[in-house]
Amino acid sequence: MRRSFFAKVGMLGSLFGFGAIYLLNASWLAPTPQGEPVLISHRGVYQTYNRDNLGRDDCTAIRIFQPEHRYLENTIPSMEAAFAHGADIVELDIHPTTDGEFAVFHDWTLDCRTNGRGVTRKHAITDLKKLDIGYGYTFDGGKSFPFRGQGIGLLPTLKEVLQHFPDRQFLINIKSNDPNEADLLNNYLRQHKLLSDSRLMVYGGPLPIARIRELRPKALAFSRDSAKDCALGYLLIGWSGYIPEACRNSIVMAPNTWHWALWGWPNRLIDRVAQSGSLVIVLDHRDKKGGLTAIYRPEDLNFLPKNYNGVIWIEKIEVIGPLLQASHE
């Protein structure tokens, strides 16, 4: 009898606990989402490529699909096109140069895309600007090079990009894991009076990102490692409403097959993350290798709730941006 009583008390306690956790994480009890999704355009409007059996160091310029537009990644025209197609944020890649600039260019070396050779950061910006950054692109195995001769002088500096778009938001990718690069970037931005702390968004290796967080605590900064720490921490204790330190002024990844595990998805989660100075970023987790990729296809948006207003990382902004705009008219 006594054992039965305690069993009932234990059961009621468990039910109460589960009920409290449910209410604490109930998305429908969170503020109603306002506004439209925030779109990050990866590299601007660019030439997409075949990723089948793609190695980490393979040249992607020789794997492009037949061109559907004239834009080359990480150039001012491609960024203008991305914003015109609905991007709120454009992701770009930077390398320090030997003469104190930051070159906006994706690859660690010049050999794949350009008519230059060697490590990108071992050149002066004056030399980089003479290169044809469209030189190496081919979609037919080298039979033709549709952008050869069209990319001369198109490689911009970070200062040129930020001054050309003074009111736009960028996500800056530091391409190394050197903490000194964070100091270089911080000094560069302050010297040229570019990007306040609250507008700086940067990601890269764990060491420069840790240093950026020291130099600019209000900046949104993350690495792959910090994003993983955030995801694991939130999965473990997010039910309590607490946002782990790794998730503050950072990002919370929301892979489209993990939503069942994200406490408070979507409204409660987005509200919590916003209050911690961070962003919820939706990515695609359905590729063959099980990794995370940006959203490529319009049908990849079908898993999003109707009122989702968090961030979506997008590859083909020229396709998906107008579709999302039309759906919210």
C-alpha positions in Angstrom: 0.0 0.0 0.0 2.7 2.4 1.0 4.8 1.4 -2.0 1.8 2.0 -4.2 1.4 5.5 -2.7 5.0 6.5 -3.4 4.8 5.1 -6.9 1.7 7.3 -7.6 3.5 10.3 -6.1 6.5 9.6 -8.3 4.4 9.2 -11.4 2.6 12.5 -10.7 5.9 14.2 -10.1 7.2 12.9 -13.4 4.0 14.0 -15.2 4.3 17.4 -13.6 8.0 17.7 -14.7 7.3 16.7 -18.2 4.3 19.1 -18.4 6.5 21.9 -17.1 9.2 21.2 -19.7 6.6 21.0 -22.4 5.1 24.4 -21.5 8.6 26.0 -21.1 9.4 24.9 -24.6 6.0 25.2 -26.3 6.5 27.1 -29.5 2.9 28.2 -29.6 3.3 30.1 -26.3 6.2 32.1 -27.7 5.8 35.5 -29.4 4.3 35.3 -32.8 7.1 35.6 -35.4 7.2 39.0 -37.1 8.9 39.8 -40.4 10.4 37.6 -43.2 13.3 35.1 -43.1 16.8 36.6 -43.1 18.7 35.3 -46.2 22.4 34.7 -46.3 23.8 34.5 -49.8 26.9 32.3 -49.9 29.6 34.0 -52.0 27.0 36.2 -53.7 25.6 35.1 -57.0 28.1 32.6 -58.3 28.8 29.7 -60.7 27.6 26.6 -58.9 29.4 23.3 -59.6 29.0 19.5 -59.4 29.8 18.3 -55.9 29.8 14.6 -56.7 32.9 12.9 -55.3 34.3 16.4 -54.6 37.6 16.3 -52.6 38.5 19.0 -50.1 41.2 20.5 -52.3 39.7 19.9 -55.7 39.4 22.8 -58.1 35.7 23.7 -58.4 36.1 26.2 -61.3 36.6 23.2 -63.7 33.4 21.6 -62.4 30.9 24.4 -63.0 27.6 23.7 -64.6 26.8 25.4 -67.9 26.5 29.1 -66.9 23.1 30.6 -66.4 24.4 34.1 -65.6 27.6 36.1 -65.9 28.5 36.6 -62.2 31.7 35.4 -60.5 31.8 34.8 -56.8 33.2 37.3 -54.3 33.0 40.3 -56.7 31.1 43.5 -56.2 28.8 42.8 -59.2 27.9 39.4 -57.8 27.1 41.0 -54.4 24.9 43.6 -56.0 23.0 40.9 -57.8 22.6 38.9 -54.5 21.1 41.9 -52.7 18.9 42.6 -55.7 17.5 39.1 -55.5 16.6 39.4 -51.8 19.8 38.7 -49.8 19.9 40.3 -46.4 23.5 39.2 -45.8 26.3 38.2 -48.2 29.0 35.8 -47.1 32.5 36.6 -48.4 36.0 35.3 -47.9 39.1 37.2 -47.0 42.9 36.8 -47.1 45.5 39.3 -45.8 48.0 40.5 -48.4 51.7 41.3 -48.2 50.9 45.1 -48.4 48.4 45.4 -45.6 45.1 44.9 -47.5 42.5 42.2 -47.3 41.7 40.5 -50.6 38.2 39.2 -51.1 38.7 35.8 -52.7 37.7 32.3 -51.8 40.6 30.0 -52.6 43.8 29.5 -50.6 45.7 29.5 -53.8 45.3 31.3 -57.1 45.9 28.3 -59.5 42.3 27.1 -59.8 40.4 30.2 -60.8 43.0 32.7 -62.1 45.9 33.0 -64.4 48.1 33.5 -61.3 50.1 31.0 -59.2 50.8 30.4 -55.5 49.2 31.1 -52.2 46.8 34.0 -52.3 48.1 35.7 -49.1 51.7 35.7 -50.3 50.9 38.4 -52.9 50.4 42.1 -52.8 46.9 43.5 -53.7 48.4 45.4 -56.6 49.4 42.1 -58.2 46.1 40.3 -57.3 44.1 43.1 -59.0 46.0 42.4 -62.3 44.8 38.8 -62.4 41.9 37.4 -64.4 39.7 35.7 -61.8 37.5 34.2 -64.5 40.4 32.5 -66.3 40.0 28.9 -65.0 36.3 28.4 -65.3 35.1 25.6 -67.6 31.9 23.5 -67.8 32.9 21.2 -70.7 36.3 19.8 -69.6 38.4 22.6 -71.0 36.9 22.9 -74.4 35.8 26.4 -73.6 36.4 29.0 -70.9 33.4 31.2 -70.9 34.7 33.8 -68.4 38.3 34.0 -69.5 39.2 37.7 -70.0 36.2 38.9 -68.2 37.5 38.8 -64.6 40.5 41.2 -64.9 40.5 43.7 -62.1 37.4 42.2 -60.5 39.0 41.0 -57.3 38.0 43.6 -54.6 39.5 44.6 -51.3 37.4 44.3 -48.2 37.5 48.1 -47.8 36.2 48.5 -51.4 33.3 46.1 -50.7 32.3 47.7 -47.4 32.5 51.2 -48.7 30.5 50.2 -51.8 27.8 48.8 -49.6 27.9 51.1 -46.5 24.4 50.0 -45.2 24.6 46.3 -46.0 25.4 43.4 -43.8 28.2 40.9 -44.5 29.4 37.6 -43.0 33.2 37.6 -43.2 35.0 34.3 -43.5 38.6 34.3 -42.1 40.2 31.6 -44.2 43.0 30.6 -41.8 43.3 29.4 -38.2 45.8 32.1 -37.3 44.8 34.2 -34.3 47.0 37.0 -35.5 44.6 37.4 -38.4 41.9 38.5 -36.0 44.1 41.3 -34.8 44.9 42.3 -38.4 41.2 42.4 -39.3 40.3 44.3 -36.1 43.0 46.9 -36.8 42.1 47.2 -40.4 38.4 47.8 -39.7 39.2 50.4 -37.1 41.8 52.1 -39.3 39.3 52.5 -42.1 36.4 53.1 -39.8 34.4 50.2 -41.2 31.8 48.1 -39.4 30.8 48.9 -35.8 31.2 46.1 -33.2 27.4 45.4 -33.4 27.5 45.0 -37.2 30.5 42.7 -37.4 29.7 39.1 -38.3 32.7 36.8 -38.8 33.4 33.1 -38.8 36.5 31.0 -39.4 39.0 28.8 -37.5 38.6 28.4 -33.7 41.7 30.4 -32.9 41.0 33.7 -34.8 37.3 33.5 -33.7 38.3 33.2 -30.0 40.5 36.2 -30.5 37.8 38.2 -32.3 35.5 37.5 -29.3 38.2 39.0 -27.0 38.7 42.0 -29.2 35.0 42.6 -30.0 32.7 41.0 -27.5 29.6 42.4 -29.2 30.4 41.0 -32.6 28.6 37.9 -33.8 31.5 35.3 -34.3 31.6 31.6 -34.7 33.7 28.7 -35.8 32.7 25.2 -36.8 33.9 24.0 -33.3 31.9 26.7 -31.5 28.8 25.9 -33.5 29.2 22.2 -32.6 29.6 23.1 -28.9 26.6 25.3 -29.1 24.5 22.5 -30.7 25.5 19.9 -28.2 25.0 22.2 -25.2 21.6 23.3 -26.4 20.5 19.7 -27.0 21.5 18.8 -23.4 20.2 21.8 -21.4 18.1 23.8 -23.8 15.0 22.3 -22.3 15.6 24.5 -19.3 15.5 27.7 -21.4 19.1 28.4 -20.7 21.3 29.4 -23.7 24.8 27.9 -23.4 27.7 30.3 -23.5 28.9 28.9 -26.8 25.5 30.0 -28.3 25.8 33.7 -27.2 26.7 36.3 -29.9 27.0 33.3 -32.2 24.8 31.0 -34.3 22.5 28.1 -33.5 22.5 25.6 -36.4 19.1 24.2 -37.2 19.6 21.3 -39.7 16.4 20.5 -41.4 16.4 16.9 -40.0 17.1 17.9 -36.4 14.1 20.1 -35.7 12.6 17.4 -33.4 15.6 17.8 -31.1 15.7 21.6 -31.0 14.0 22.7 -27.8 11.3 25.2 -28.6 11.5 25.0 -32.3 10.7 27.2 -34.0 9.2 30.3 -32.3 10.5 29.7 -28.7 14.0 28.8 -30.0 14.2 31.9 -32.2 13.1 34.2 -29.4 15.6 32.7 -26.9 18.5 32.9 -29.4 17.7 36.5 -30.4 17.8 37.6 -26.8 21.3 36.1 -26.5 22.5 38.2 -29.5 22.6 35.2 -31.8 20.9 33.8 -34.9 19.2 30.6 -35.8 20.5 29.4 -39.1 18.7 26.8 -41.2 20.9 24.4 -43.2 20.3 21.3 -45.3 21.3 18.0 -43.6 20.0 15.7 -46.3 23.0 15.3 -48.6 24.5 11.8 -49.3 27.5 12.3 -47.0 25.5 13.4 -44.1 27.1 16.8 -43.9 25.6 20.2 -43.6 25.1 22.3 -46.7 23.3 25.5 -47.6 19.9 25.4 -49.3 20.2 24.8 -53.0 16.7 23.8 -54.2 13.3 25.5 -53.7 11.9 22.2 -52.5 14.4 22.3 -49.6 12.3 25.1 -48.1 9.2 22.9 -47.6 10.3 21.8 -44.1 10.1 25.3 -42.8 7.1 26.4 -40.8 4.8 29.0 -42.4 5.9 31.9 -40.1 9.6 31.1 -39.9 11.6 34.4 -39.7 15.0 33.1 -38.7 18.0 32.9 -41.0 18.4 30.6 -44.1 21.8 30.0 -45.6 21.3 29.9 -49.4 23.5 28.9 -52.3 21.3 30.0 -55.3 20.0 33.3 -54.1 19.0 34.2 -57.6 16.5 31.4 -57.6 15.3 31.1 -54.0 15.3 34.7 -53.1 12.6 35.8 -55.6 10.5 32.7 -54.6 10.5 33.6 -51.0 9.7 37.2 -51.7 6.8 36.2 -53.9 5.5 33.9 -51.1 5.4 36.8 -48.6 3.6 39.3 -50.9 
